[in-house]
Amino acid sequence: MIELELERLLFAAKQDEKLKSRLLATRDSEEPVEDFCALCRSLGYSVTAGELFTVGMTAGDAMLRSVNGGGVNAIDGWDDAYEQFFSQLIWT
């Protein structure tokens, strides 16, 4: 499950400043999401771009279904697991 992989990766990056720097550096590349995922996979974490986008959409869809039609507008940013990961990484 990608959420667990991102959690494990975040924990590892909190412990290893070099890893944190390598992850942050992917944001400056021409293909930041692909390079981030490639780095993750090279380190043994199962992270793909498709999963990053799907997990956010799935969580957002579930949240909207849970309000029985009362919350028809998604909350911006809640569906972006990639950006949420980096927000947490930067502030650690």
Backbone as numpy.savetxt, mean C-alpha at the origin, in Angstrom:
# Nx Ny Nz CAx CAy CAz Cx Cy Cz
-2.06 -12.77 1.72 -2.90 -11.59 1.72 -2.01 -10.34 1.72
-2.28 -9.44 0.81 -1.39 -8.29 0.63 -1.35 -7.38 1.85
-2.45 -7.27 2.57 -2.43 -6.42 3.76 -1.38 -6.90 4.76
-1.27 -8.20 4.91 -0.27 -8.76 5.82 1.15 -8.53 5.30
1.32 -8.65 3.99 2.63 -8.41 3.41 3.07 -6.95 3.62
2.15 -6.03 3.41 2.48 -4.62 3.62 2.77 -4.32 5.09
2.03 -4.97 5.97 2.27 -4.80 7.40 3.65 -5.34 7.79
4.01 -6.51 7.26 5.33 -7.08 7.53 6.43 -6.18 6.98
6.22 -5.66 5.78 7.20 -4.79 5.14 7.36 -3.49 5.92
6.27 -2.92 6.37 6.33 -1.69 7.16 7.08 -1.93 8.46
6.83 -3.04 9.11 7.53 -3.37 10.35 9.03 -3.50 10.10
9.39 -4.20 9.02 10.81 -4.38 8.68 11.47 -3.04 8.39
10.77 -2.17 7.67 11.33 -0.86 7.31 11.51 0.03 8.54
10.66 -0.15 9.54 10.80 0.61 10.78 12.09 0.22 11.51
12.51 -1.02 11.33 13.69 -1.54 12.00 14.98 -1.29 11.21
14.84 -1.05 9.91 16.00 -0.98 9.02 15.93 0.31 8.19
16.72 1.30 8.55 16.70 2.59 7.87 17.10 2.47 6.40
18.00 1.55 6.08 18.41 1.36 4.69 17.24 0.86 3.84
16.48 -0.08 4.39 15.30 -0.59 3.69 14.28 0.53 3.50
14.07 1.30 4.53 13.14 2.43 4.44 13.56 3.38 3.32
14.83 3.68 3.24 15.34 4.57 2.20 15.16 3.98 0.80
15.39 2.69 0.68 15.21 2.03 -0.62 13.75 2.07 -1.06
12.85 1.85 -0.12 11.42 1.91 -0.44 11.01 3.32 -0.85
11.45 4.31 -0.10 11.12 5.69 -0.41 11.69 6.13 -1.75
12.84 5.61 -2.11 13.48 5.98 -3.37 12.66 5.54 -4.58
11.86 4.49 -4.43 11.05 4.03 -5.56 10.02 5.08 -5.97
9.65 5.96 -5.07 8.65 6.99 -5.39 9.17 7.99 -6.41
10.49 8.11 -6.55 11.09 9.07 -7.48 11.39 8.48 -8.85
11.05 7.22 -9.06 11.35 6.59 -10.34 10.26 6.93 -11.37
10.51 6.55 -12.62 9.52 6.80 -13.67 8.29 5.91 -13.52
8.46 4.75 -12.94 7.37 3.80 -12.71 7.34 3.45 -11.22
6.88 4.37 -10.36 7.02 4.17 -8.92 6.30 2.93 -8.38
5.10 2.67 -8.83 4.37 1.51 -8.30 5.04 0.22 -8.74
5.37 0.13 -10.01 6.03 -1.08 -10.50 7.39 -1.30 -9.83
8.16 -0.24 -9.67 9.46 -0.37 -9.03 9.33 -0.73 -7.56
8.33 -0.17 -6.89 8.06 -0.53 -5.50 7.73 -2.02 -5.39
6.85 -2.48 -6.27 6.45 -3.89 -6.23 7.63 -4.81 -6.57
8.44 -4.41 -7.54 9.61 -5.22 -7.91 10.59 -5.32 -6.74
10.80 -4.21 -6.05 11.68 -4.23 -4.88 11.10 -5.14 -3.80
9.82 -5.02 -3.56 9.18 -5.87 -2.55 9.35 -7.34 -2.88
9.09 -7.70 -4.13 9.22 -9.10 -4.52 10.66 -9.58 -4.41
11.62 -8.70 -4.74 13.03 -9.10 -4.64 13.44 -9.35 -3.20
12.70 -8.76 -2.27 12.98 -8.93 -0.84 12.15 -10.05 -0.22
11.33 -10.71 -1.04 10.56 -11.85 -0.55 9.14 -11.52 -0.11
8.66 -10.32 -0.44 7.29 -9.93 -0.09 6.42 -10.06 -1.34
5.28 -10.68 -1.19 4.38 -10.89 -2.31 3.48 -9.67 -2.50
3.97 -8.70 -3.29 3.24 -7.46 -3.52 3.22 -7.19 -5.03
2.03 -7.04 -5.58 1.90 -6.69 -6.99 1.04 -5.44 -7.12
1.19 -4.75 -8.24 0.43 -3.52 -8.48 -1.06 -3.81 -8.49
-1.44 -4.89 -9.13 -2.86 -5.25 -9.19 -3.46 -5.44 -7.81
-2.72 -6.12 -6.95 -3.21 -6.34 -5.58 -3.30 -5.03 -4.81
-2.33 -4.14 -5.01 -2.37 -2.85 -4.31 -3.64 -2.08 -4.65
-4.00 -2.06 -5.91 -5.18 -1.31 -6.32 -6.47 -2.04 -5.95
-6.45 -3.36 -6.04 -7.64 -4.14 -5.72 -8.00 -4.08 -4.25
-6.99 -4.15 -3.38 -7.28 -4.15 -1.94 -7.97 -2.86 -1.53
-7.57 -1.75 -2.10 -8.21 -0.48 -1.77 -9.63 -0.41 -2.27
-9.84 -0.87 -3.50 -11.19 -0.86 -4.04 -12.11 -1.79 -3.26
-11.61 -2.95 -2.89 -12.41 -3.91 -2.13 -12.82 -3.34 -0.78
-11.88 -2.70 -0.10 -12.19 -2.11 1.21 -13.20 -0.98 1.06
-13.02 -0.13 0.06 -13.96 0.96 -0.17 -15.34 0.46 -0.52
-15.41 -0.56 -1.37 -16.71 -1.14 -1.75 -17.41 -1.74 -0.53
-16.67 -2.43 0.30 -17.26 -3.03 1.50 -17.79 -1.96 2.44
-17.04 -0.86 2.56 -17.47 0.23 3.44 -18.79 0.83 2.93
-18.90 1.03 1.63 -20.11 1.61 1.07 -21.30 0.65 1.19
-21.06 -0.64 1.03 -22.15 -1.62 1.17 -22.65 -1.68 2.61
-21.78 -1.41 3.56 -22.14 -1.58 4.96 -23.11 -0.52 5.47
-23.35 0.53 4.70 -24.24 1.59 5.18 -25.61 1.53 4.51
-25.92 0.43 3.84 -27.23 0.20 3.24 -27.70 1.36 2.38
-26.81 1.87 1.57 -27.18 2.93 0.64 -27.07 4.33 1.20
-26.77 4.48 2.48 -26.69 5.80 3.08 -25.42 6.55 2.75
-24.34 5.85 2.49 -23.06 6.51 2.19 -22.66 6.26 0.76
-23.24 6.98 -0.15 -23.04 6.69 -1.57 -21.74 7.26 -2.13
-21.06 8.12 -1.40 -19.82 8.71 -1.89 -18.63 8.13 -1.13
-17.69 7.59 -1.88 -16.48 7.04 -1.26 -15.63 8.18 -0.69
-14.86 7.87 0.33 -13.98 8.85 0.95 -12.65 8.83 0.20
-12.27 9.96 -0.37 -11.02 10.03 -1.13 -9.84 9.59 -0.29
-8.99 8.77 -0.89 -7.77 8.34 -0.22 -7.89 7.04 0.53
-9.09 6.63 0.88 -9.25 5.39 1.62 -9.02 4.17 0.75
-9.03 4.38 -0.57 -8.91 3.26 -1.48 -7.50 3.10 -2.04
-6.54 3.81 -1.50 -5.19 3.80 -2.07 -4.20 3.19 -1.08
-4.06 1.88 -1.13 -3.18 1.17 -0.20 -1.72 1.59 -0.40
-1.34 1.91 -1.63 0.02 2.33 -1.94 0.35 3.63 -1.19
-0.51 4.63 -1.33 -0.26 5.91 -0.66 -0.38 5.78 0.85
-1.29 4.96 1.32 -1.42 4.75 2.76 -0.16 4.11 3.33
0.40 3.16 2.59 1.65 2.53 3.04 2.74 3.57 3.19
2.90 4.41 2.18 3.98 5.42 2.26 3.70 6.49 3.30
2.47 6.81 3.53 2.15 7.76 4.60 2.60 7.21 5.94
2.33 5.94 6.16 2.76 5.31 7.42 4.27 5.22 7.49
4.90 4.86 6.37 6.35 4.70 6.34 7.06 6.02 6.62
6.58 7.09 6.03 7.21 8.40 6.21 7.13 8.86 7.66
6.04 8.58 8.32 5.84 9.07 9.69 6.40 8.14 10.75
7.10 7.10 10.34 7.70 6.21 11.36 9.17 6.50 11.54
